[in-house]
Amino acid sequence: MISQLFTSILENNYYFDKFHDECGIFGIYSPDKVDTFSLIQFGLFALQHRGQEACGFSVLRDGFIISHKSEGLVLDFFRKISNSECYHGNAVIGHTRYSTEGGQSKKNIQPFFGENTYGRSTISIVHNGNLVNAESIRKKLESKGINFISEYSDSEVILRLIQKYLLEFDNNLKKAIQKTTIDIKGAYSVIVLMDNKIAAFRDPNGIRPLCYGMLNENTYIFSSETCGIDSVGGFYIRDLFPGEIIIVDNQSTQFYKLTEMKNSKKRICSFEYIYFSRPDSLIENVNVYEIREKSGEKLYEQYPVKADVVIGVPDSGVPASIGYSKASGIPFKPILVKNKYIGRSFILPKQKMREKMVNLKLNPILDEIKGKRIVIIDDSIVRGTTSRRLVYILRKAGAKEIHFRSASPPIIGPCYLGVNTPSKKDLISYNYIDKKNIAKILNVDSLEFLSMENLIDILGSTHYCFGCFTGNYPVQKK
């Protein structure tokens, strides 16, 4: 029974055995003309890990908003643009995409922009997150004659609402954003570009990250992560507060609150620290790398084991394995070699070929494995398909014992707040509460997960979303 169910899980999208980010957003505003083309290229490249399907940007140049977007990776996208000087201006916003709502159609690539009656773009937005009530809002707007470009995108719903309320409030962006966020529910970090200003805002729970910094005394930077600010040589100031709006123009910088803040609690996604964010980023002024290393230390405190070597699954499992090594005294060795040229969108049509994909992505140094007792650490176990195949490779290489450790608790629920995740039936820990059954499926000598108590202890509070571990979400799905 166990093997039959696991086989069905294995056959269902083998190559999606990780949670996938929804996107990364980035923006620059300066009162003076700057090299916005290079700045947005650097910023989006730094956020490439948050989405590899497509990217795009909108530049404010001489009072006009010009947009350019396409499928593909950031550097490939920018390499095809020959007239780069046309994209120099005083402000720019950009987006790197991994689809959640709306699918992979080119019509759903961000930024989304709105035009006036003369066909001139007057507003553009980029969005990171997911709304739980976008479909019902879209239907209402369409019934009132508001047209949509995308097949289905909650991000365009945000844009069309802002446009609607700009007309009602005489082009007052603050009031338009506040009114929009009364209507929408879910996770959202958004940057808005208009013909004379830029704005950034975050949902009342702060589920998805967004921070800001400065390039110089006049130039503002907005980014999903601090690594984006670092990439352009800027300095980080702080994260936007949950429910905060920042509006910048050439006259002032203003800070406001969303109107709907009642009973809202800070609940940033805990998976940002476990897997999504780059290890060199600060999220809420907390060092991502330190969290991952501490999780490894806690894993050893929870479940000590005698072994000869600790290895981490590249790249997100490596910091935890280093922490485990420090706490245990068992040497860490980087003996899993990753092929850095294989992207997340590598798709193969047949089952046998899909199973061999792990061999393409990861290969062990055989002499360091044969006859050894191994502790292998990954950031998480989602479907379990990659873990099972990796264990098979290590067994074949002659490992004497294999002890698998997950640097996060068992994942029992999908995310609908901006992360592309499998359904419950495809999550191995949802199907098997007893970890002994999972250990049997993976063919390991022991299997342990970081406890919820220790994850909370590492993060320092309960002000996080743990929905995928507990089934309790800060926003309920409609």
MARVEX-48096 format. One record per residue (C-alpha): z, x, y; chain; residue in three letters. Coordinates in nm, 3 decimals. Example, Ala and Ser with C-alpha at 12.3 -4.5 7.8 and 13.67 -1.06 7.14 Angstrom:
// MARVEX-48096
REC       c3       c1       c2  chain  resn
REC    0.780    1.230   -0.450      A   ALA
REC    0.714    1.367   -0.106      A   SER
// end
This chain:
// MARVEX-48096
REC       c3       c1       c2  chain  resn
REC    0.000    0.000    0.000      A   MET
REC    0.094    0.278    0.239      A   ILE
REC   -0.222    0.476    0.169      A   SER
REC   -0.443    0.165    0.200      A   GLN
REC   -0.305    0.073    0.540      A   LEU
REC   -0.329    0.430    0.662      A   PHE
REC   -0.691    0.447    0.547      A   THR
REC   -0.771    0.140    0.759      A   SER
REC   -0.601    0.303    1.056      A   ILE
REC   -0.796    0.622    0.995      A   LEU
REC   -1.129    0.439    0.987      A   GLU
REC   -1.062    0.262    1.317      A   ASN
REC   -1.167    0.499    1.597      A   ASN
REC   -1.038    0.821    1.448      A   TYR
REC   -1.121    1.020    1.756      A   TYR
REC   -0.889    0.811    1.976      A   PHE
REC   -0.567    0.943    1.822      A   ASP
REC   -0.404    1.004    2.159      A   LYS
REC   -0.306    0.792    2.453      A   PHE
REC   -0.572    0.834    2.721      A   HIS
REC   -0.518    0.843    3.094      A   ASP
REC   -0.663    0.578    3.315      A   GLU
REC   -0.777    0.803    3.601      A   CYS
REC   -0.685    1.042    3.878      A   GLY
REC   -0.719    0.976    4.251      A   ILE
REC   -0.743    1.216    4.543      A   PHE
REC   -0.792    1.192    4.920      A   GLY
REC   -0.812    1.402    5.237      A   ILE
REC   -0.785    1.294    5.602      A   TYR
REC   -0.834    1.518    5.906      A   SER
REC   -0.898    1.437    6.273      A   PRO
REC   -1.160    1.713    6.264      A   ASP
REC   -1.469    1.761    6.050      A   LYS
REC   -1.389    1.974    5.743      A   VAL
REC   -1.564    2.075    5.421      A   ASP
REC   -1.482    1.748    5.247      A   THR
REC   -1.745    1.818    4.981      A   PHE
REC   -1.562    2.127    4.852      A   SER
REC   -1.216    1.979    4.899      A   LEU
REC   -1.289    1.667    4.692      A   ILE
REC   -1.460    1.879    4.426      A   GLN
REC   -1.151    2.100    4.391      A   PHE
REC   -0.913    1.805    4.395      A   GLY
REC   -1.099    1.604    4.132      A   LEU
REC   -1.147    1.907    3.911      A   PHE
REC   -0.770    1.964    3.917      A   ALA
REC   -0.728    1.602    3.800      A   LEU
REC   -1.003    1.617    3.536      A   GLN
REC   -0.746    1.583    3.256      A   HIS
REC   -0.675    1.228    3.376      A   ARG
REC   -1.029    1.109    3.303      A   GLY
REC   -1.354    1.256    3.172      A   GLN
REC   -1.598    0.965    3.163      A   GLU
REC   -1.712    0.954    3.524      A   ALA
REC   -1.620    1.045    3.880      A   CYS
REC   -1.715    0.970    4.237      A   GLY
REC   -1.620    1.003    4.602      A   PHE
REC   -1.662    0.842    4.944      A   SER
REC   -1.686    1.054    5.259      A   VAL
REC   -1.618    0.942    5.615      A   LEU
REC   -1.883    1.118    5.828      A   ARG
REC   -1.944    1.035    6.194      A   ASP
REC   -1.789    0.692    6.151      A   GLY
REC   -1.999    0.609    5.842      A   PHE
REC   -1.876    0.591    5.482      A   ILE
REC   -2.112    0.754    5.231      A   ILE
REC   -2.046    0.723    4.856      A   SER
REC   -2.174    0.913    4.554      A   HIS
REC   -2.072    0.858    4.191      A   LYS
REC   -2.198    0.912    3.839      A   SER
REC   -2.103    0.951    3.475      A   GLU
REC   -1.992    1.290    3.347      A   GLY
REC   -1.746    1.568    3.416      A   LEU
REC   -1.656    1.674    3.769      A   VAL
REC   -1.832    2.011    3.784      A   LEU
REC   -2.148    1.875    3.617      A   ASP
REC   -2.149    1.589    3.867      A   PHE
REC   -2.113    1.812    4.174      A   PHE
REC   -2.364    2.067    4.044      A   ARG
REC   -2.639    1.805    4.066      A   LYS
REC   -2.576    1.738    4.437      A   ILE
REC   -2.816    1.953    4.639      A   SER
REC   -2.748    1.829    4.992      A   ASN
REC   -2.377    1.914    5.001      A   SER
REC   -2.363    1.947    5.381      A   GLU
REC   -2.441    1.577    5.411      A   CYS
REC   -2.098    1.515    5.262      A   TYR
REC   -1.900    1.709    5.522      A   HIS
REC   -1.681    1.478    5.727      A   GLY
REC   -1.326    1.421    5.840      A   ASN
REC   -1.203    1.220    5.539      A   ALA
REC   -1.281    1.173    5.171      A   VAL
REC   -1.142    0.989    4.869      A   ILE
REC   -1.233    1.042    4.505      A   GLY
REC   -1.169    0.925    4.151      A   HIS
REC   -1.202    1.067    3.803      A   THR
REC   -1.227    0.795    3.542      A   ARG
REC   -1.112    0.703    3.197      A   TYR
REC   -1.184    0.333    3.151      A   SER
REC   -0.911    0.082    3.076      A   THR
REC   -1.030   -0.249    3.221      A   GLU
REC   -1.401   -0.299    3.275      A   GLY
REC   -1.545   -0.075    3.007      A   GLY
REC   -1.782    0.216    3.049      A   GLN
REC   -2.060    0.057    3.255      A   SER
REC   -2.188    0.256    3.554      A   LYS
REC   -2.108   -0.049    3.765      A   LYS
REC   -1.738    0.015    3.705      A   ASN
REC   -1.732    0.374    3.835      A   ILE
REC   -1.512    0.424    4.140      A   GLN
REC   -1.487    0.437    4.438      A   PRO
REC   -1.565    0.073    4.510      A   PHE
REC   -1.683    0.003    4.864      A   PHE
REC   -1.743   -0.295    5.086      A   GLY
REC   -2.027   -0.345    5.333      A   GLU
REC   -2.070   -0.545    5.651      A   ASN
REC   -2.361   -0.779    5.721      A   THR
REC   -2.575   -0.482    5.825      A   TYR
REC   -2.529   -0.310    5.486      A   GLY
REC   -2.299   -0.046    5.628      A   ARG
REC   -1.998    0.060    5.420      A   SER
REC   -1.680   -0.011    5.614      A   THR
REC   -1.416    0.033    5.345      A   ILE
REC   -1.380    0.219    5.015      A   SER
REC   -1.095    0.240    4.762      A   ILE
REC   -0.984    0.434    4.455      A   VAL
REC   -0.722    0.295    4.218      A   HIS
REC   -0.506    0.433    3.938      A   ASN
REC   -0.337    0.175    3.718      A   GLY
REC   -0.398   -0.171    3.579      A   ASN
REC   -0.335   -0.525    3.703      A   LEU
REC   -0.208   -0.791    3.465      A   VAL
REC   -0.348   -1.085    3.666      A   ASN
REC   -0.685   -0.948    3.781      A   ALA
REC   -0.896   -1.194    3.583      A   GLU
REC   -0.740   -1.504    3.737      A   SER
REC   -0.764   -1.358    4.089      A   ILE
REC   -1.130   -1.268    4.039      A   ARG
REC   -1.214   -1.620    3.927      A   LYS
REC   -1.047   -1.764    4.238      A   LYS
REC   -1.232   -1.524    4.468      A   LEU
REC   -1.566   -1.595    4.298      A   GLU
REC   -1.507   -1.968    4.337      A   SER
REC   -1.481   -1.906    4.712      A   LYS
REC   -1.816   -1.728    4.721      A   GLY
REC   -1.692   -1.368    4.707      A   ILE
REC   -1.932   -1.155    4.505      A   ASN
REC   -1.838   -0.872    4.269      A   PHE
REC   -2.047   -0.570    4.171      A   ILE
REC   -1.856   -0.456    3.862      A   SER
REC   -1.877   -0.628    3.526      A   GLU
REC   -1.501   -0.647    3.532      A   TYR
REC   -1.271   -0.417    3.724      A   SER
REC   -0.923   -0.482    3.851      A   ASP
REC   -0.986   -0.209    4.110      A   SER
REC   -1.263   -0.413    4.268      A   GLU
REC   -1.027   -0.712    4.276      A   VAL
REC   -0.795   -0.507    4.498      A   ILE
REC   -1.085   -0.414    4.726      A   LEU
REC   -1.212   -0.770    4.765      A   ARG
REC   -0.862   -0.899    4.841      A   LEU
REC   -0.812   -0.634    5.110      A   ILE
REC   -1.150   -0.723    5.261      A   GLN
REC   -1.059   -1.092    5.261      A   LYS
REC   -0.729   -1.032    5.438      A   TYR
REC   -0.879   -0.787    5.687      A   LEU
REC   -1.087   -1.079    5.812      A   LEU
REC   -0.780   -1.303    5.830      A   GLU
REC   -0.564   -1.045    6.012      A   PHE
REC   -0.820   -0.917    6.262      A   ASP
REC   -0.882   -0.586    6.079      A   ASN
REC   -0.509   -0.504    6.053      A   ASN
REC   -0.499   -0.282    5.742      A   LEU
REC   -0.122   -0.285    5.704      A   LYS
REC   -0.106   -0.666    5.692      A   LYS
REC   -0.409   -0.682    5.463      A   ALA
REC   -0.247   -0.445    5.213      A   ILE
REC    0.086   -0.626    5.230      A   GLN
REC   -0.081   -0.961    5.169      A   LYS
REC   -0.291   -0.817    4.885      A   THR
REC    0.012   -0.680    4.705      A   THR
REC    0.179   -1.021    4.714      A   ILE
REC   -0.110   -1.151    4.505      A   ASP
REC   -0.151   -0.868    4.254      A   ILE
REC    0.085   -0.779    3.969      A   LYS
REC    0.090   -0.465    3.760      A   GLY
REC    0.063   -0.091    3.810      A   ALA
REC   -0.130    0.047    4.103      A   TYR
REC   -0.156    0.359    4.311      A   SER
REC   -0.436    0.317    4.565      A   VAL
REC   -0.607    0.516    4.841      A   ILE
REC   -0.811    0.324    5.099      A   VAL
REC   -1.070    0.475    5.333      A   LEU
REC   -1.191    0.290    5.642      A   MET
REC   -1.418    0.397    5.925      A   ASP
REC   -1.127    0.533    6.128      A   ASN
REC   -0.827    0.575    5.898      A   LYS
REC   -0.693    0.636    5.549      A   ILE
REC   -0.412    0.453    5.370      A   ALA
REC   -0.225    0.507    5.044      A   ALA
REC    0.015    0.273    4.868      A   PHE
REC    0.203    0.237    4.543      A   ARG
REC    0.331   -0.061    4.344      A   ASP
REC    0.696   -0.170    4.382      A   PRO
REC    0.793   -0.010    4.049      A   ASN
REC    0.609    0.317    4.113      A   GLY
REC    0.466    0.306    3.760      A   ILE
REC    0.168    0.532    3.829      A   ARG
REC    0.221    0.854    4.029      A   PRO
REC    0.098    0.931    4.381      A   LEU
REC    0.210    1.207    4.615      A   CYS
REC    0.106    1.351    4.948      A   TYR
REC    0.100    1.687    5.122      A   GLY
REC   -0.064    1.876    5.406      A   MET
REC   -0.350    2.124    5.423      A   LEU
REC   -0.250    2.218    5.777      A   ASN
REC   -0.054    2.051    6.055      A   GLU
REC   -0.325    1.784    6.101      A   ASN
REC   -0.482    1.736    5.757      A   THR
REC   -0.323    1.504    5.500      A   TYR
REC   -0.376    1.523    5.123      A   ILE
REC   -0.311    1.244    4.871      A   PHE
REC   -0.317    1.309    4.498      A   SER
REC   -0.209    1.161    4.165      A   SER
REC   -0.038    1.492    4.092      A   GLU
REC    0.078    1.795    4.287      A   THR
REC   -0.176    2.012    4.102      A   CYS
REC   -0.442    1.842    4.315      A   GLY
REC   -0.265    1.947    4.634      A   ILE
REC   -0.226    2.300    4.498      A   ASP
REC   -0.597    2.319    4.414      A   SER
REC   -0.701    2.299    4.780      A   VAL
REC   -0.430    2.533    4.907      A   GLY
REC   -0.211    2.258    5.048      A   GLY
REC    0.164    2.214    5.033      A   PHE
REC    0.344    1.924    4.870      A   TYR
REC    0.571    1.707    5.085      A   ILE
REC    0.687    1.430    4.852      A   ARG
REC    0.585    1.142    4.628      A   ASP
REC    0.518    0.808    4.787      A   LEU
REC    0.815    0.583    4.728      A   PHE
REC    0.763    0.279    4.505      A   PRO
REC    0.638    0.000    4.731      A   GLY
REC    0.548    0.235    5.017      A   GLU
REC    0.238    0.232    5.238      A   ILE
REC    0.121    0.531    5.443      A   ILE
REC   -0.153    0.484    5.705      A   ILE
REC   -0.301    0.784    5.887      A   VAL
REC   -0.554    0.790    6.172      A   ASP
REC   -0.630    1.036    6.449      A   ASN
REC   -0.350    0.893    6.661      A   GLN
REC   -0.050    0.861    6.427      A   SER
REC    0.100    0.849    6.080      A   THR
REC    0.285    0.529    5.996      A   GLN
REC    0.506    0.439    5.698      A   PHE
REC    0.562    0.079    5.585      A   TYR
REC    0.698   -0.119    5.292      A   LYS
REC    0.528   -0.379    5.081      A   LEU
REC    0.664   -0.725    5.146      A   THR
REC    0.726   -0.806    4.779      A   GLU
REC    1.017   -0.574    4.694      A   MET
REC    1.275   -0.821    4.561      A   LYS
REC    1.435   -0.721    4.231      A   ASN
REC    1.190   -0.431    4.197      A   SER
REC    1.318   -0.120    4.025      A   LYS
REC    1.171    0.227    4.006      A   LYS
REC    1.000    0.258    3.668      A   ARG
REC    0.756    0.550    3.660      A   ILE
REC    0.571    0.598    3.331      A   CYS
REC    0.772    0.836    3.110      A   SER
REC    0.451    0.944    2.936      A   PHE
REC    0.349    1.124    3.254      A   GLU
REC    0.606    1.388    3.157      A   TYR
REC    0.540    1.378    2.784      A   ILE
REC    0.162    1.409    2.787      A   TYR
REC   -0.050    1.283    3.078      A   PHE
REC    0.033    1.515    3.367      A   SER
REC   -0.060    1.879    3.390      A   ARG
REC    0.236    2.104    3.301      A   PRO
REC    0.220    2.276    3.642      A   ASP
REC    0.263    1.944    3.829      A   SER
REC    0.573    1.796    3.985      A   LEU
REC    0.613    1.423    3.930      A   ILE
REC    0.883    1.270    4.150      A   GLU
REC    0.976    1.631    4.232      A   ASN
REC    1.055    1.693    3.864      A   VAL
REC    0.883    1.986    3.691      A   ASN
REC    0.669    1.855    3.404      A   VAL
REC    0.678    2.182    3.210      A   TYR
REC    1.060    2.194    3.218      A   GLU
REC    1.082    1.841    3.076      A   ILE
REC    0.853    1.934    2.788      A   ARG
REC    1.040    2.255    2.713      A   GLU
REC    1.375    2.074    2.720      A   LYS
REC    1.242    1.816    2.476      A   SER
REC    1.183    2.096    2.227      A   GLY
REC    1.534    2.226    2.277      A   GLU
REC    1.676    1.878    2.218      A   LYS
REC    1.466    1.835    1.905      A   LEU
REC    1.631    2.138    1.748      A   TYR
REC    1.978    2.019    1.853      A   GLU
REC    1.903    1.682    1.691      A   GLN
REC    1.742    1.810    1.374      A   TYR
REC    1.787    2.181    1.298      A   PRO
REC    1.582    2.323    1.014      A   VAL
REC    1.535    2.667    0.859      A   LYS
REC    1.183    2.799    0.909      A   ALA
REC    0.980    3.115    0.967      A   ASP
REC    0.763    3.011    1.259      A   VAL
REC    0.727    2.739    1.525      A   VAL
REC    0.382    2.630    1.635      A   ILE
REC    0.270    2.376    1.894      A   GLY
REC   -0.036    2.154    1.891      A   VAL
REC   -0.244    2.274    2.189      A   PRO
REC   -0.203    2.206    2.467      A   ASP
REC    0.067    1.947    2.530      A   SER
REC    0.280    2.039    2.227      A   GLY
REC    0.313    2.405    2.325      A   VAL
REC    0.592    2.381    2.589      A   PRO
REC    0.809    2.177    2.349      A   ALA
REC    0.752    2.429    2.071      A   SER
REC    0.858    2.711    2.305      A   ILE
REC    1.176    2.516    2.382      A   GLY
REC    1.238    2.460    2.011      A   TYR
REC    1.193    2.834    1.950      A   SER
REC    1.439    2.923    2.227      A   LYS
REC    1.704    2.688    2.091      A   ALA
REC    1.658    2.784    1.725      A   SER
REC    1.573    3.153    1.741      A   GLY
REC    1.273    3.084    1.517      A   ILE
REC    0.977    3.274    1.663      A   PRO
REC    0.703    3.077    1.838      A   PHE
REC    0.349    3.188    1.761      A   LYS
REC    0.026    3.043    1.908      A   PRO
REC   -0.150    3.041    1.572      A   ILE
REC   -0.343    2.721    1.624      A   LEU
REC   -0.662    2.817    1.805      A   VAL
REC   -0.822    2.543    2.016      A   LYS
REC   -1.193    2.518    2.087      A   ASN
REC   -1.182    2.455    2.462      A   LYS
REC   -1.542    2.331    2.474      A   TYR
REC   -1.481    2.007    2.284      A   ILE
REC   -1.402    1.720    2.517      A   GLY
REC   -1.212    1.401    2.450      A   ARG
REC   -1.531    1.193    2.430      A   SER
REC   -1.670    1.374    2.121      A   PHE
REC   -1.805    1.087    1.907      A   ILE
REC   -1.932    1.102    1.551      A   LEU
REC   -2.067    0.797    1.366      A   PRO
REC   -1.960    0.863    1.008      A   LYS
REC   -1.608    0.876    0.864      A   GLN
REC   -1.647    1.211    0.685      A   LYS
REC   -1.775    1.374    1.001      A   MET
REC   -1.495    1.222    1.210      A   ARG
REC   -1.235    1.364    0.972      A   GLU
REC   -1.382    1.709    1.017      A   LYS
REC   -1.348    1.689    1.394      A   MET
REC   -0.997    1.836    1.384      A   VAL
REC   -1.147    2.145    1.219      A   ASN
REC   -1.375    2.179    1.519      A   LEU
REC   -1.095    2.137    1.769      A   LYS
REC   -0.816    2.335    1.601      A   LEU
REC   -0.821    2.623    1.356      A   ASN
REC   -0.524    2.821    1.224      A   PRO
REC   -0.485    3.197    1.197      A   ILE
REC   -0.456    3.207    0.818      A   LEU
REC   -0.252    3.526    0.776      A   ASP
REC    0.022    3.385    0.999      A   GLU
REC    0.058    3.069    0.787      A   ILE
REC    0.029    3.165    0.421      A   LYS
REC    0.367    3.146    0.244      A   GLY
REC    0.550    3.049    0.566      A   LYS
REC    0.791    2.767    0.641      A   ARG
REC    0.642    2.605    0.952      A   ILE
REC    0.777    2.377    1.222      A   VAL
REC    0.485    2.209    1.398      A   ILE
REC    0.545    2.020    1.723      A   ILE
REC    0.320    1.770    1.899      A   ASP
REC    0.389    1.567    2.212      A   ASP
REC    0.367    1.240    2.017      A   SER
REC    0.231    1.067    1.709      A   ILE
REC    0.008    0.770    1.787      A   VAL
REC   -0.213    0.666    1.495      A   ARG
REC   -0.119    0.970    1.291      A   GLY
REC   -0.476    1.054    1.193      A   THR
REC   -0.493    1.388    1.373      A   THR
REC   -0.146    1.482    1.251      A   SER
REC   -0.239    1.410    0.891      A   ARG
REC   -0.559    1.612    0.911      A   ARG
REC   -0.378    1.902    1.079      A   LEU
REC   -0.115    1.909    0.804      A   VAL
REC   -0.398    1.916    0.549      A   TYR
REC   -0.546    2.222    0.723      A   ILE
REC   -0.208    2.399    0.721      A   LEU
REC   -0.150    2.315    0.354      A   ARG
REC   -0.493    2.446    0.270      A   LYS
REC   -0.408    2.768    0.461      A   ALA
REC   -0.109    2.819    0.229      A   GLY
REC    0.192    2.693    0.425      A   ALA
REC    0.502    2.687    0.204      A   LYS
REC    0.681    2.410    0.397      A   GLU
REC    0.576    2.194    0.691      A   ILE
REC    0.830    2.024    0.916      A   HIS
REC    0.670    1.796    1.176      A   PHE
REC    0.846    1.719    1.506      A   ARG
REC    0.741    1.474    1.777      A   SER
REC    0.854    1.554    2.133      A   ALA
REC    0.877    1.180    2.206      A   SER
REC    1.030    0.878    2.033      A   PRO
REC    0.824    0.665    1.789      A   PRO
REC    0.549    0.472    1.971      A   ILE
REC    0.575    0.105    1.874      A   ILE
REC    0.383   -0.070    2.151      A   GLY
REC    0.059   -0.038    2.350      A   PRO
REC    0.046    0.008    2.726      A   CYS
REC   -0.132   -0.243    2.949      A   TYR
REC   -0.030   -0.081    3.279      A   LEU
REC   -0.309    0.170    3.320      A   GLY
REC   -0.328    0.363    2.993      A   VAL
REC   -0.587    0.319    2.720      A   ASN
REC   -0.383    0.279    2.401      A   THR
REC   -0.443    0.144    2.050      A   PRO
REC   -0.325   -0.203    1.955      A   SER
REC    0.004   -0.244    1.769      A   LYS
REC   -0.162   -0.267    1.430      A   LYS
REC   -0.306    0.084    1.478      A   ASP
REC    0.025    0.249    1.572      A   LEU
REC    0.173    0.424    1.270      A   ILE
REC    0.535    0.387    1.390      A   SER
REC    0.488    0.014    1.446      A   TYR
REC    0.367   -0.028    1.089      A   ASN
REC    0.640    0.191    0.939      A   TYR
REC    0.990    0.174    1.081      A   ILE
REC    1.119    0.414    0.814      A   ASP
REC    1.010    0.764    0.911      A   LYS
REC    1.026    0.867    0.543      A   LYS
REC    0.718    0.655    0.482      A   ASN
REC    0.540    0.822    0.774      A   ILE
REC    0.640    1.165    0.638      A   ALA
REC    0.487    1.065    0.306      A   LYS
REC    0.163    0.961    0.477      A   ILE
REC    0.145    1.285    0.673      A   LEU
REC    0.241    1.488    0.363      A   ASN
REC    0.518    1.685    0.537      A   VAL
REC    0.852    1.809    0.408      A   ASP
REC    1.036    1.647    0.696      A   SER
REC    0.952    1.441    1.005      A   LEU
REC    1.167    1.377    1.310      A   GLU
REC    1.117    1.218    1.654      A   PHE
REC    1.297    1.289    1.979      A   LEU
REC    1.559    1.017    2.022      A   SER
REC    1.552    0.772    2.313      A   MET
REC    1.899    0.891    2.410      A   GLU
REC    1.781    1.249    2.440      A   ASN
REC    1.463    1.152    2.627      A   LEU
REC    1.675    0.966    2.884      A   ILE
REC    1.913    1.261    2.901      A   ASP
REC    1.623    1.503    2.966      A   ILE
REC    1.471    1.281    3.236      A   LEU
REC    1.812    1.233    3.395      A   GLY
REC    1.808    0.853    3.435      A   SER
REC    1.674    0.524    3.302      A   THR
REC    1.446    0.475    3.605      A   HIS
REC    1.135    0.504    3.389      A   TYR
REC    0.901    0.282    3.194      A   CYS
REC    0.971    0.324    2.821      A   PHE
REC    0.757    0.028    2.717      A   GLY
REC    0.559    0.206    2.446      A   CYS
REC    0.888    0.314    2.280      A   PHE
REC    1.095   -0.002    2.329      A   THR
REC    0.854   -0.291    2.392      A   GLY
REC    1.028   -0.361    2.725      A   ASN
REC    0.792   -0.333    3.024      A   TYR
REC    0.868   -0.348    3.399      A   PRO
REC    0.585   -0.600    3.448      A   VAL
REC    0.520   -0.869    3.192      A   GLN
REC    0.166   -0.923    3.068      A   LYS
REC    0.021   -1.256    3.180      A   LYS
// end
